[in-house]
Amino acid sequence: MKLLLGRGLPHGIYILTMSALSLFTSCAGIATSAEEYYSIGMAYFEMGKYEEAERWLNRALSLKRTMNASEYNLGRIAFGTGRYREALKKFNAILKKDPKNVMALKAAAYTQIKLGNIEEAQKLYDKILELEPEETDNGVNYATVLYAMDRPAEAEKVLKKYDYTILDDKDALLLLARVQKAQKKPEAIDSYDIWLSKNNDPQVRYEYTLALDDGGFYARALEAARKTLSELSTDTETLKRSTIRFVIARLLLVSDGESNEGIAELTEAIRAGFDDKDTIDALINDERLSKSLRDDVRRTIDDAKKPAQGAAESMESVSTESGESTAEGSSLSTSSSENSTSASTEGETN
């Protein structure tokens, strides 16, 4: 989700602003207006000097003419530096005086999302859509909020209002695919297919695989899963290669229980570290598999776990033995030291 909290100053205005800043700093005795304070503050803002920008923008709050603009940009600075509660106060201050200020509404909504206040963000997007019903970005942001609230049907309803532009907006199209998948709708397959025809992402292709699986398109799901595995060179925070291998194993077992390939893939997935108990149990109890095949799956999983458990026990044994050896070495060292001390004492006595 994108948030545009304002644009940079045009080059000509920027030059004039910097001239005003130079003039002010060199003529301390000349009175300066709130508009000039604002211009100087925005010049510092454009340069990324936020502390200086805040200092001048706070001065510009003194005049009604620049109050809202200064409040808004102070909110932008607070938001950009991670001070979300402070940013929200600034945006809310504007909305208290001007409830229909769309820029402040958008900024406040996104800040509420950052704070985890999804329901508050939803209320703000309701107002935004009333004021700007044709803006696609507003609809997509609102649908994203609804999706985060686990209300995919409502999110899809919002997105459908923008059918004429959604195919050209990859973020909106992906969101549509995800809300359709959350409802297990077959339309999700087409939405993912269109997205993947123009973009490439292993995570999205994995979601596409699961949508195909939900729809019973096992051959296509298997093809997509294998392509995902080839694209994912290393594990990520959200997707692991062992997870993909497990999905491949499940698809093979469901689509062709007579083949040994599914059992082989299952073994590799477990040995690679796949350990999601609920998902494993779901496969063991999957009624699409024959009873004998479910028994084979259970046995395969138990056998595949043994090497990993054996390795862990071996490491623990080595660690224990190492500890004992260290303790023995320490004991021998102490004994040697005591003997040495004893011999030295005897020598002194003689």
C-alpha positions as CSV (number, residue, x, y, z in Angstrom):
1,M,0.0,0.0,0.0
2,K,1.4,3.4,-1.0
3,L,1.0,6.6,0.9
4,L,1.7,9.9,-0.9
5,L,1.9,12.5,1.8
6,G,2.9,15.4,-0.5
7,R,5.2,16.4,-3.3
8,G,8.6,18.1,-3.4
9,L,9.0,21.8,-4.1
10,P,9.4,22.7,-7.8
11,H,13.0,23.7,-8.6
12,G,12.3,27.4,-9.1
13,I,10.4,27.7,-5.7
14,Y,13.2,25.7,-4.0
15,I,15.8,28.2,-5.2
16,L,13.6,31.2,-4.1
17,T,13.1,29.5,-0.8
18,M,16.8,28.9,-0.2
19,S,17.3,32.6,-1.1
20,A,14.8,33.6,1.5
21,L,16.5,31.3,4.1
22,S,19.8,32.9,3.3
23,L,18.3,36.4,3.5
24,F,16.7,35.6,6.9
25,T,19.8,34.2,8.5
26,S,21.9,37.1,7.4
27,C,19.3,39.8,8.5
28,A,18.3,38.7,12.0
29,G,16.8,42.1,12.7
30,I,14.2,42.0,10.0
31,A,10.8,40.6,11.0
32,T,9.8,37.4,9.2
33,S,6.3,36.3,8.3
34,A,4.8,32.9,9.0
35,E,4.8,32.3,5.2
36,E,8.6,32.7,5.2
37,Y,8.9,30.4,8.2
38,Y,6.9,27.8,6.3
39,S,9.0,28.2,3.2
40,I,12.2,27.9,5.2
41,G,10.9,24.8,7.0
42,M,9.9,23.2,3.7
43,A,13.4,23.9,2.3
44,Y,15.0,22.1,5.2
45,F,12.4,19.3,4.7
46,E,13.4,18.8,1.1
47,M,17.0,18.6,2.2
48,G,16.2,15.9,4.7
49,K,17.1,18.1,7.7
50,Y,14.0,17.2,9.7
51,E,15.0,18.8,13.0
52,E,15.5,22.1,11.4
53,A,12.4,21.7,9.3
54,E,10.3,21.0,12.4
55,R,11.7,24.1,14.2
56,W,10.6,26.4,11.4
57,L,7.3,24.7,10.7
58,N,6.4,25.0,14.3
59,R,7.0,28.7,14.0
60,A,4.7,28.8,11.0
61,L,1.8,27.4,13.0
62,S,1.3,30.8,14.5
63,L,-0.6,32.0,11.4
64,K,-3.9,30.6,10.3
65,R,-2.9,30.8,6.7
66,T,0.0,28.3,7.1
67,M,-1.3,26.4,10.1
68,N,-2.9,23.4,8.3
69,A,0.0,23.1,5.8
70,S,2.5,23.2,8.7
71,E,0.6,20.8,10.8
72,Y,0.3,18.4,7.8
73,N,4.0,18.5,7.1
74,L,5.0,18.1,10.7
75,G,2.8,15.0,10.6
76,R,4.7,13.8,7.6
77,I,8.0,14.3,9.4
78,A,6.7,12.4,12.5
79,F,5.4,9.6,10.3
80,G,8.6,9.3,8.3
81,T,10.7,9.1,11.5
82,G,8.5,6.4,13.0
83,R,6.7,8.6,15.6
84,Y,3.3,7.4,14.5
85,R,1.2,8.5,17.5
86,E,2.6,12.0,17.2
87,A,1.9,12.0,13.5
88,L,-1.7,10.9,14.1
89,K,-2.2,13.8,16.5
90,K,-1.1,16.2,13.8
91,F,-3.4,14.8,11.2
92,N,-6.3,14.6,13.6
93,A,-5.7,18.3,14.5
94,I,-6.3,19.2,10.9
95,L,-9.4,17.0,10.7
96,K,-10.9,18.6,13.7
97,K,-10.9,21.9,11.9
98,D,-11.5,20.5,8.4
99,P,-13.2,17.0,8.5
100,K,-13.3,16.8,4.7
101,N,-9.5,17.3,4.2
102,V,-8.8,14.2,2.0
103,M,-5.0,14.4,2.3
104,A,-5.3,14.4,6.1
105,L,-7.9,11.6,6.0
106,K,-5.6,9.5,3.9
107,A,-2.5,10.2,6.1
108,A,-4.5,9.5,9.3
109,A,-5.9,6.2,7.8
110,Y,-2.4,4.9,6.9
111,T,-1.0,6.0,10.2
112,Q,-3.8,4.0,12.0
113,I,-2.8,1.0,10.0
114,K,0.8,1.5,11.1
115,L,-0.4,1.6,14.7
116,G,-2.5,-1.6,14.2
117,N,-5.8,0.2,14.5
118,I,-7.4,-1.5,11.5
119,E,-11.0,-0.7,12.4
120,E,-10.2,3.0,12.8
121,A,-8.5,3.0,9.4
122,Q,-11.6,1.4,7.9
123,K,-13.8,4.2,9.3
124,L,-11.5,6.8,7.7
125,Y,-11.5,5.0,4.4
126,D,-15.4,5.0,4.4
127,K,-15.1,8.9,4.5
128,I,-12.4,9.0,1.9
129,L,-14.5,6.9,-0.6
130,E,-17.5,9.2,0.0
131,L,-15.4,12.2,-1.0
132,E,-13.4,10.6,-3.8
133,P,-15.4,7.5,-5.0
134,E,-13.6,7.3,-8.4
135,E,-10.0,7.2,-7.1
136,T,-8.7,3.6,-7.6
137,D,-5.9,4.1,-5.0
138,N,-8.5,4.8,-2.3
139,G,-10.5,1.7,-3.2
140,V,-7.4,-0.5,-3.2
141,N,-6.3,0.8,0.2
142,Y,-9.8,0.3,1.6
143,A,-9.9,-3.2,0.3
144,T,-6.5,-3.9,1.8
145,V,-7.8,-2.8,5.2
146,L,-10.9,-5.1,4.8
147,Y,-8.7,-8.0,3.8
148,A,-6.5,-7.4,6.9
149,M,-9.7,-7.5,9.0
150,D,-10.4,-11.0,7.5
151,R,-13.4,-9.7,5.5
152,P,-12.4,-10.9,2.0
153,A,-15.9,-10.8,0.5
154,E,-16.3,-7.1,1.3
155,A,-12.8,-6.4,0.0
156,E,-13.7,-8.1,-3.3
157,K,-16.9,-6.1,-3.5
158,V,-14.9,-2.8,-3.2
159,L,-12.3,-3.9,-5.8
160,K,-15.0,-4.9,-8.3
161,K,-16.0,-1.2,-8.5
162,Y,-12.7,-0.6,-10.3
163,D,-12.8,-3.4,-12.8
164,Y,-11.9,-1.0,-15.6
165,T,-8.5,-0.2,-14.1
166,I,-7.6,-3.2,-11.9
167,L,-5.9,-5.2,-14.7
168,D,-3.3,-2.4,-15.1
169,D,-2.6,-2.1,-11.4
170,K,-0.5,-5.1,-10.3
171,D,-1.0,-4.4,-6.6
172,A,-4.8,-4.3,-7.0
173,L,-4.8,-7.4,-9.2
174,L,-2.8,-9.4,-6.6
175,L,-5.1,-8.2,-3.8
176,L,-8.1,-9.4,-5.9
177,A,-6.5,-12.8,-6.4
178,R,-5.8,-13.1,-2.6
179,V,-9.3,-12.1,-1.5
180,Q,-10.8,-14.6,-4.0
181,K,-8.4,-17.3,-2.8
182,A,-9.4,-16.6,0.8
183,Q,-13.0,-17.4,-0.2
184,K,-11.8,-20.5,-2.2
185,K,-13.3,-19.0,-5.4
186,P,-12.2,-20.5,-8.7
187,E,-11.8,-17.0,-10.1
188,A,-8.7,-16.7,-8.0
189,I,-6.9,-19.0,-10.5
190,D,-7.5,-16.6,-13.4
191,S,-6.5,-13.5,-11.3
192,Y,-3.2,-15.2,-10.3
193,D,-2.7,-16.4,-13.8
194,I,-3.0,-12.9,-15.2
195,W,-0.7,-11.4,-12.5
196,L,2.0,-14.1,-13.2
197,S,1.9,-13.5,-16.9
198,K,3.3,-10.1,-16.3
199,N,5.2,-10.5,-13.0
200,N,7.4,-13.1,-11.3
201,D,7.5,-13.9,-7.6
202,P,7.9,-17.3,-5.9
203,Q,5.6,-16.4,-3.0
204,V,2.8,-15.4,-5.4
205,R,3.4,-18.6,-7.6
206,Y,3.1,-20.7,-4.4
207,E,-0.2,-19.0,-3.6
208,Y,-1.3,-19.8,-7.2
209,T,-0.3,-23.4,-6.6
210,L,-2.5,-23.6,-3.6
211,A,-5.4,-22.0,-5.5
212,L,-5.0,-24.7,-8.2
213,D,-4.9,-27.4,-5.5
214,D,-8.1,-26.0,-4.0
215,G,-9.8,-26.1,-7.4
216,G,-8.7,-29.8,-8.0
217,F,-6.3,-28.9,-10.9
218,Y,-3.6,-31.2,-9.6
219,A,-1.5,-31.4,-12.8
220,R,-1.3,-27.6,-13.1
221,A,-0.7,-27.2,-9.4
222,L,2.2,-29.7,-9.6
223,E,3.7,-27.8,-12.5
224,A,3.4,-24.5,-10.6
225,A,4.8,-26.0,-7.4
226,R,7.9,-27.4,-9.3
227,K,8.4,-24.0,-11.0
228,T,8.2,-22.3,-7.6
229,L,10.8,-24.7,-6.2
230,S,13.2,-23.9,-9.1
231,E,12.7,-20.2,-8.6
232,L,13.2,-20.2,-4.8
233,S,17.0,-20.6,-4.4
234,T,17.0,-20.1,-0.6
235,D,14.4,-20.0,2.1
236,T,12.7,-16.7,2.9
237,E,10.8,-15.5,6.0
238,T,7.5,-16.4,4.4
239,L,8.4,-19.5,2.3
240,K,10.6,-22.5,2.8
241,R,11.8,-25.0,0.2
242,S,10.8,-27.9,2.4
243,T,7.2,-26.5,2.4
244,I,7.1,-26.5,-1.4
245,R,8.5,-30.1,-1.4
246,F,5.7,-31.2,1.0
247,V,3.1,-29.7,-1.3
248,I,4.6,-31.5,-4.3
249,A,4.5,-34.7,-2.3
250,R,0.9,-34.2,-1.4
251,L,-0.1,-33.4,-5.0
252,L,1.7,-36.5,-6.2
253,L,0.1,-38.7,-3.6
254,V,-3.4,-37.4,-4.3
255,S,-3.1,-37.5,-8.1
256,D,-1.2,-40.8,-8.4
257,G,-1.1,-42.9,-5.3
258,E,0.4,-45.8,-7.2
259,S,3.6,-43.9,-7.9
260,N,6.6,-44.0,-5.5
261,E,7.5,-40.5,-6.5
262,G,5.2,-38.9,-3.9
263,I,6.7,-41.0,-1.1
264,A,10.2,-40.1,-2.2
265,E,9.3,-36.3,-2.2
266,L,7.6,-36.7,1.2
267,T,10.8,-38.2,2.6
268,E,12.9,-35.4,1.2
269,A,10.5,-32.7,2.6
270,I,10.6,-34.2,6.2
271,R,14.3,-34.6,6.1
272,A,14.7,-31.0,4.9
273,G,13.0,-29.9,8.0
274,F,9.2,-29.7,7.3
275,D,7.5,-30.1,10.6
276,D,4.1,-28.5,10.5
277,K,2.2,-31.0,12.6
278,D,-1.3,-29.8,11.5
279,T,-0.5,-30.1,7.8
280,I,1.2,-33.5,8.3
281,D,-1.8,-34.8,10.2
282,A,-4.1,-33.5,7.5
283,L,-2.2,-35.5,4.9
284,I,-2.2,-38.7,7.1
285,N,-6.0,-38.3,7.4
286,D,-6.7,-37.2,3.9
287,E,-9.6,-39.3,2.6
288,R,-8.5,-38.9,-1.0
289,L,-5.8,-41.4,-0.1
290,S,-6.5,-45.1,0.3
291,K,-6.1,-46.6,3.8
292,S,-3.0,-48.5,2.8
293,L,-1.4,-45.3,1.3
294,R,-2.2,-43.3,4.5
295,D,-0.4,-46.1,6.4
296,D,2.6,-45.8,4.0
297,V,2.5,-42.0,4.5
298,R,2.6,-42.3,8.3
299,R,5.4,-44.9,8.2
300,T,7.4,-42.7,5.7
301,I,7.1,-39.7,8.0
302,D,8.2,-41.6,11.0
303,D,11.1,-43.1,9.2
304,A,12.2,-39.8,7.7
305,K,12.2,-38.2,11.2
306,K,14.6,-40.9,12.6
307,P,17.8,-39.7,10.9
308,A,17.2,-36.2,12.1
309,Q,16.5,-37.4,15.7
310,G,19.5,-39.6,15.5
311,A,21.7,-36.7,14.4
312,A,20.4,-34.6,17.2
313,E,21.0,-37.3,19.8
314,S,24.5,-37.9,18.4
315,M,25.3,-34.2,18.7
316,E,24.0,-34.2,22.3
317,S,26.1,-37.2,23.0
318,V,29.2,-35.6,21.6
319,S,28.5,-32.4,23.6
320,T,28.1,-34.5,26.8
321,E,31.3,-36.4,26.2
322,S,33.1,-33.2,25.4
323,G,31.9,-31.8,28.7
324,E,33.0,-34.9,30.6
325,S,36.4,-34.7,28.9
326,T,36.7,-31.1,29.9
327,A,35.8,-31.9,33.4
328,E,38.3,-34.8,33.5
329,G,41.0,-32.5,32.1
330,S,40.2,-29.9,34.7
331,S,40.4,-32.6,37.4
332,L,43.8,-33.9,36.1
333,S,45.0,-30.3,35.9
334,T,44.0,-29.7,39.5
335,S,45.6,-33.0,40.6
336,S,48.8,-32.1,38.8
337,S,48.8,-28.7,40.4
338,E,48.3,-30.1,43.8
339,N,51.1,-32.6,43.3
340,S,53.4,-29.8,42.1
341,T,52.5,-27.7,45.1
342,S,53.1,-30.7,47.4
343,A,56.5,-31.4,45.9
344,S,57.5,-27.8,46.2
345,T,56.6,-27.7,49.8
346,E,58.5,-30.8,50.6
347,G,61.6,-29.4,48.8
348,E,61.4,-26.2,51.0
349,T,61.1,-28.3,54.1
350,N,64.1,-30.4,53.2
